[in-house]
């Protein structure tokens, strides 16, 4: 029997974003990037880029100045893993092949496409149910929120 390896569902960017958002949701006030980096042990480039994208998407509010930083702009119960994957362009939506970056010429008669589409639908439904609030409330070990 063949050994099954784990499927990587989220990127490091989404993982870092989840950790940062869990920390920010618990904190409730503005959090500075250096504090996030120190608290969550994240690389400086990653955290700055993640905060920029989340702010641009309306998930975070940013404020400059000495008492500034980033703060949640949304209720943690409204921030799902699926939403974060969309923000970081990690959901394969539409008619694109799972294995190609462009539309597959065989999409209409692909035997695997139908099966993978069914799996993707179930997965997407579950990812929409997992929120920052649920991760905190359940003290979940999912995506690195084990210390909450």
N, C-alpha and C positions, 0 to 999 in steps of 0.2 A: 504494500500500500504506500502511496506517495505521501510524503510529509507536506503539510500545508503551511506556507509561510504567512506571516501577518500582512495584511493589506494596509498600506499607508493611506489614510483617508484625509489627513490634514497636513499642511506644510508647516515648517518651522515658524513661518510668519503668523499663521493662524494660531498656532500653539502659543506663541509669545503674546499675541493680541488677547487671547482668552485669559492668560495669566495676568496681564496688565489690567484688563477690565474687571476681573474678579477682585484684584487688589484695590482698584479705584472704587468699586461698588461698596466694598467694606469700609473704605476710608471716608467716602461721602463728600470730601472737600477737594479743592484743587491739589493736584499732586505734580510735583516737578519731575522732569525727565531724569535728573541725576538720582533722585530718590527711588524712582522706579528701577533704574539700572542697578542700584545698590541692593535694593530689597529683593529683586527678582533675578539678579545675576544675568542680565541681558547685554548683548553687545551694543555699543552706542549707536552704530549705524542702523541696526535693526529697529531699535526702540524709537528713534527719531522718525524713521520712515513709516513705521506702523502708526505712530501718533498722528503724523501728517495725513495719512490715508483715512484713518478713522475720523479725524476732525473734518476733512473734506466731505466725507460721507454723512456727516451729521450725527455720528455716534458720540462724539466728544465736543466739548466747548474748550477753546483755548483762551488763555488770558496772559498777556505779557506783564512783565514787571516782577518786583521782588516777591510779592505774594501770589504770583500767577502760577501757571502750569496748565494741566488738563484736568477736566472733570467730565463725568458722564452727562450727556445731553439728553439721554433717553433712559427710560425705566429699564433696569436690568432684565426684567421679565420680557421685554420686547426685543432684546438683542440675542438672536439665535446663532448657533454655529453655522447654519445655512446662510444667514445674512452675512456673517463674517467671511465665509468662503466666497460669496458673491462679490463683496468689497475687494477681496484680494484676487479676483478672477480665477477662482479654482473650481468652479462648477462647470462641468461639460454640459452645456445646455444646447438645445436646438438639434439640428440634423448632423452635426459633426460626428465623425467616427471617434470612438473612444481611443483609438490607436493613432489617429492622424489629427493634424491641426486644421485640416480643411475638410470640406464636404467630400464624402466618399462616393465615387461613381457607382458603387455596387450597393448603396444604402437600401434600395428597394427590394433587393433579393438576398440580403445578408441574413444568414441563419442565426448568427450570434447576436446581431443587433436587437432582435426581439427579446431574447433572454436577458441581455444586459439592461435593456430599457426597463424591464420589470424590476430588476434589482435596484436600479437607480431611483425609481419611483418610491420604493419602500425606504431606501436609505435617505432620500431627501425629506420624506415625511418625518422620519425620526430626527434628522438634523434640525428640522424646524421646531421640534419640541424641546430640544436641549437648549436652555438659555443660560445666561450668566446668573440669573437669579436661582435657577434650579441647581446649577452647579454649586453655588454657595450654600443653598438651603440643605442640600443632600450631603454636604461635605464630600462631594464626589472626588474620586480619584481620576476621573476622566480628564484628559488633557492637562494634567499637571496641577490641578487645584487641590492637591492632597493636604496642603497645610492650612486650609480654610476652616 
